[in-house]
Amino acid sequence: MTHKFLKTETMREKRQAVKKILLSSATRSVLMMIILVVGILHVVQISNVSTRGYDVSALERKVTLMERELDKIEYEIAMNRTMESIEGRLAANDFAQVTNARYVHAGALQTVVAQR
C-alpha cells in the first residue's frame, strides 16, 4: 500500500533544493548585506586602533620630553647643592660666613643651638 502523500525525496532532489535556496536572490542579498556589515565593522575597528596608536605615540613623546626636563632639573639641583655653589651664592648675597660657632644646650629638651 503506497500513499501518495508520503513522498520521500531522493538525494538528487535534496541537492537541487539546497542549490535552489543558495542560488536564490534573497539568499544572495542577505549574504551581501552580511559581508557589507562585516567589512564596515572591520574598517571602523582598524580606524580606532590606528587612532589609539597615534595617541599612544604622542603620549610617549610627551613622556620622553618630561623625562629630559626632569633630568635637567635634577642636574640643576645637584649643582646647587655643591659647597662651591652655596659659598658662591652666599658671597653674591653679602652673607658673612660663620667662623667661630659655639653650640649650647637649651634646657631640658636637649636642643642644640648655635650661638655667635
Secondary structure, DSSP 8 states (H G I E B T S, - for coil): ---SS-----HHHHHHHHHHHHTSHHHHHHHHHHHHHHHHHHHHHHHHHHHHHHHHHHHHHHHHHHHHHHHHHHHHHHHHTSHHHHHHHHHHTT-----S-EEEE-GGG--EEEE-
